C-alpha cells in the first residue's frame, strides 16, 4: 500500500469511505471498479473519479479526494553501489532514481543490474512466481529507451560486480583489472 485516500461524494453515502491505494497504483471504488491513482495529485484523482461517476451513475457529482495516510513501500538495493540497503518509496521510483539515491555505482560495478520482483500474487506468492528483470547498466546510463524501469515496492535490485582478471608480465599496468567491452591491455 502506498497511501490511503479518503473519498467523499456529496449526498452519496455509499461512496464515502477511506480507500487503500494498492501497490499497482489502483483504487477499487463501488460501481466504477478500479481507478488508477498512480502519479496523480489528489485533485487529478478527484477529477478522474468525478468523470467516472458522471459517465454512468450520477449527474454532476461533487467529489472530494484527499490523502488521509501515507504508507511506505521499500525496495532493496545491493551490490556495487556506494550505500546499499533499504530505500523508502514515497511515490513512483525508477531504477535510475534508486541507484542515484544509493549514492551511484562503485568503480567495481559491472554492466548488469538485476531486479528480482515478487510475483503478481502479492504477499502469498511463491519464489517460483518471481520475475527477474535484467538491465544493461550502460544502456541505463546512456538513456536508451526502455532501460530505466519503474520499480514496485518489494523489488530487490542487485548491481553486479565487474568480472576481473589478473595482468602480469611486460605490460604497463600489472594487477587486477575490471573487464570492460573493448578493453585493451
GIUR-V899612 format. One record per pair of residues at least 6 apart in sequence whose ideal C-beta (glycine too) atoms are under 7 Angstrom apart, sorted by the first residue. I is the first residue (numbers start at 1). J is the second residue. Records with the same first field share a line. If there is no record, write none. Layout:
I = J ; J
This chain:
1 = 20 ; 21 ; 22 ; 23 ; 71
2 = 21 ; 23 ; 71 ; 73
3 = 21 ; 67 ; 69 ; 70 ; 71
4 = 18 ; 19 ; 20 ; 21 ; 68 ; 69
5 = 19 ; 21 ; 27 ; 37 ; 45 ; 65 ; 66 ; 67 ; 68
6 = 18 ; 66 ; 68
7 = 15 ; 16 ; 17 ; 19 ; 49 ; 65
8 = 16 ; 64
9 = 15 ; 16 ; 53 ; 61 ; 62 ; 63
10 = 62
12 = 58
14 = 30
15 = 29 ; 30
18 = 68
19 = 27 ; 29
21 = 27 ; 37
23 = 73 ; 152 ; 153
25 = 36 ; 37 ; 38
26 = 34 ; 35 ; 36 ; 37
27 = 35 ; 37
28 = 34
29 = 35 ; 49
31 = 57
32 = 52 ; 53
35 = 48 ; 49 ; 52
37 = 45
38 = 92
39 = 92
40 = 48
42 = 65 ; 66 ; 67
45 = 65
46 = 63 ; 64 ; 65
49 = 63 ; 65
50 = 61 ; 63
53 = 61 ; 63
54 = 60 ; 61
72 = 88
73 = 89 ; 153
74 = 86 ; 87 ; 88 ; 89 ; 153
75 = 87 ; 89 ; 93 ; 98 ; 151 ; 153 ; 155 ; 157
76 = 86 ; 156 ; 157
77 = 84 ; 85 ; 87 ; 98 ; 102 ; 157
78 = 84 ; 158
79 = 158 ; 159 ; 160 ; 161
80 = 105 ; 106 ; 108 ; 109 ; 110 ; 159 ; 160 ; 161
81 = 99 ; 102 ; 103 ; 104 ; 105 ; 106 ; 159
82 = 102 ; 103 ; 104 ; 106
83 = 102 ; 103
84 = 102
87 = 98 ; 101 ; 102
89 = 153
92 = 150
93 = 151
94 = 148 ; 149 ; 150 ; 151
95 = 113 ; 115 ; 135 ; 140 ; 148 ; 149 ; 151 ; 157
96 = 140 ; 148
98 = 151 ; 157
99 = 105
105 = 159
108 = 161 ; 162 ; 178
109 = 137 ; 159 ; 162
110 = 160 ; 161 ; 162 ; 163
111 = 136 ; 137 ; 138
112 = 134 ; 136 ; 137 ; 160
113 = 135 ; 137 ; 140 ; 157 ; 159 ; 160
114 = 132 ; 133 ; 134 ; 158
115 = 133 ; 149 ; 155 ; 157
116 = 130 ; 132 ; 155 ; 156
117 = 130 ; 131 ; 133 ; 152 ; 155
118 = 125 ; 130 ; 154
119 = 125 ; 129 ; 130 ; 131
121 = 129
133 = 149
135 = 147 ; 149
136 = 147
139 = 147
140 = 147 ; 148
162 = 178 ; 179
163 = 179
164 = 176 ; 177 ; 178 ; 179
165 = 177 ; 179
166 = 176
167 = 173 ; 174 ; 175 ; 177 ; 185
168 = 174
171 = 185
177 = 185
